[in-house]
């Protein structure tokens, strides 16, 4: 799997529309690059956008945790749980989205989209359920199936489940130190769990 581009709109501090082409231009030719910027500039939000489009999850928000506080303005018709991914919508906006175009493990190019909006297209409206889609870019065919089937298909195309993607690709802040301090057996399990042994055998040779 290879991420080709990222686009989004009204996510946290990244208000307005944005697009990043990883396959062309300076980034496509770079091979290796860093995301830098001041605190609050939106560095982590770019990673959040990738995670939302592919998994409807964010590493900074722990899903399914009990006794989570509600957050929101006092005049909100509805407050969200602190770990609800829809909370990434920029304040004062009625809708937002994240899109990832990627080459899947099947060799085809796909577009995964995640979107959130408030009722009546008003910034004070109730949050609606997030919407997701998966499109074969070449044919234009949109995947039809349940939410669970859509996620299973994305997992298959990416080659990683959310937990494996989070641990192998994103590695949230604070967890890298835990990885470095883990035992040799634990690190070995991590690598064997996220990629085939044959890859590391080839590298060692």
C-alpha positions in Angstrom: 0.0 0.0 0.0 1.2 3.5 -0.8 -0.4 6.8 0.0 -0.5 9.0 -3.0 -2.3 12.1 -1.8 -4.2 13.6 1.2 -7.0 16.1 1.1 -9.3 17.5 3.7 -11.3 20.5 4.9 -12.1 22.1 8.3 -10.2 19.6 10.5 -9.0 21.1 13.9 -6.6 24.0 13.1 -6.6 23.2 9.3 -9.6 25.4 8.4 -10.5 25.6 4.7 -9.5 23.0 2.1 -6.1 21.5 1.8 -4.4 19.0 -0.6 -1.0 17.3 -0.4 0.4 15.3 -3.3 2.8 12.7 -2.1 3.4 11.1 -5.5 4.2 14.2 -7.6 6.2 17.4 -7.3 8.8 18.0 -4.7 7.4 15.4 -2.2 7.2 12.7 -4.9 10.9 13.2 -5.8 12.1 13.6 -2.2 11.7 10.0 -1.1 12.0 11.1 2.5 10.6 14.2 4.1 9.6 15.6 7.5 6.5 17.4 8.7 7.6 20.4 10.7 5.9 23.5 12.1 4.9 25.4 15.3 2.7 23.9 18.0 -0.8 24.0 16.8 0.1 24.4 13.1 -1.7 21.1 12.2 1.1 18.6 11.9 -0.7 15.9 13.9 -4.0 16.8 12.2 -2.5 15.7 8.9 -1.8 12.2 10.4 -5.3 12.3 12.0 -6.8 12.9 8.6 -5.1 9.9 7.1 -6.3 7.7 10.0 -9.9 9.0 9.7 -10.1 8.4 6.0 -8.8 4.9 6.3 -10.0 3.7 9.7 -12.5 6.2 11.2 -10.1 6.3 14.1 -7.5 8.7 15.6 -4.5 7.7 17.7 -5.0 10.6 20.0 -8.6 9.5 20.8 -9.0 6.3 22.7 -12.2 4.6 21.4 -14.7 2.6 23.5 -13.4 4.0 26.8 -15.9 4.2 29.7 -16.7 7.3 31.7 -15.5 9.8 29.1 -16.3 13.4 29.7 -18.5 15.4 27.3 -17.0 18.5 25.6 -18.5 21.4 23.7 -19.7 24.9 23.9 -22.5 25.6 26.4 -24.8 26.6 23.6 -24.2 23.3 21.7 -27.4 21.4 21.0 -25.4 18.3 21.5 -22.0 17.7 23.2 -19.7 14.9 22.1 -17.7 12.5 24.2 -14.1 13.6 24.5 -13.0 10.6 22.4 -15.5 11.1 19.6 -13.6 11.5 16.3 -16.2 14.0 15.0 -14.8 16.5 17.5 -12.0 17.2 15.1 -14.4 19.4 13.1 -13.0 22.9 13.2 -14.9 25.2 15.5 -17.5 27.4 13.8 -17.8 25.2 10.7 -20.7 23.0 9.7 -18.8 20.3 7.8 -15.4 18.7 7.3 -13.8 15.8 5.5 -10.6 13.8 4.9 -9.7 11.9 1.8 -6.8 9.6 1.1 -5.9 8.4 -2.4 -3.7 5.2 -2.2 -2.5 2.3 -4.2 -3.8 -0.8 -2.6 -2.2 -4.2 -2.2 -4.1 -5.2 -5.3 -2.2 -2.6 -7.4 -5.3 -0.5 -8.0 -5.8 3.1 -6.9 -8.5 3.8 -4.4 -10.0 6.9 -2.7 -11.1 6.5 0.9 -13.2 9.4 2.2 -14.5 10.4 5.7 -16.9 13.2 6.2 -18.7 14.8 9.1 -21.4 17.5 9.2 -23.8 19.3 11.4 -27.6 19.3 10.9 -29.1 21.9 8.6 -25.5 22.8 7.5 -25.3 25.1 10.5 -22.3 25.3 12.8 -24.5 25.1 15.8 -26.5 22.1 14.4 -26.4 18.6 15.9 -23.6 16.4 14.8 -24.7 13.8 12.2 -23.2 10.3 11.9 -19.9 10.4 10.0 -20.0 9.2 6.4 -17.5 7.0 4.7 -16.9 5.8 1.2 -14.4 3.8 -0.8 -14.0 4.4 -4.6 -12.1 2.6 -7.3 -10.5 5.7 -8.9 -10.1 4.1 -12.4 -13.6 2.7 -12.7 -15.4 5.2 -10.5 -17.2 2.3 -8.8 -18.1 3.0 -5.2 -17.9 0.1 -2.7 -21.3 -1.0 -1.6 -21.6 -2.8 1.7 -22.0 -2.3 5.4 -19.7 -0.2 7.5 -18.0 -3.4 8.7 -17.6 -4.7 5.2 -16.2 -1.4 4.0 -13.6 -1.4 6.9 -12.7 -5.0 6.2 -12.1 -4.1 2.5 -9.9 -1.2 3.4 -7.9 -3.3 5.9 -7.4 -5.8 3.0 -6.3 -3.1 0.6 -4.0 -1.4 3.1 -2.6 -4.7 4.3 -3.0 -3.6 8.0 -5.7 -3.5 10.6 -6.2 -0.3 12.5 -4.1 -1.5 15.5 -1.3 -2.7 13.2 -1.4 0.6 11.2 -1.3 2.6 14.5 1.6 0.7 15.8 3.7 0.3 12.6 2.9 3.5 10.7 1.7 6.2 13.1 3.4 5.1 16.4 1.7 7.9 18.6 3.7 10.3 20.7 5.0 8.7 23.8 4.8 5.1 22.5 8.2 5.2 20.6 10.1 5.3 23.9 8.0 2.3 25.1 9.0 0.5 21.9 12.7 1.3 22.4 12.6 0.1 26.0 10.8 -3.1 25.2 12.6 -6.4 25.4 14.1 -8.1 22.3 11.3 -10.7 22.4 8.6 -8.0 22.4 10.2 -6.1 19.6 10.6 -9.3 17.6 6.9 -10.1 18.2 6.0 -6.5 17.0 7.9 -6.9 13.7 6.7 -10.4 13.0 3.2 -9.2 13.7 3.3 -6.4 11.2 5.3 -7.8 8.4 6.5 -11.1 7.1 9.8 -12.6 8.3 10.9 -13.0 4.7 11.3 -9.2 4.3 13.7 -8.9 7.3 15.6 -12.0 6.2 16.2 -10.3 2.8 17.3 -7.1 4.5 19.7 -8.9 6.7 21.2 -10.7 3.7 
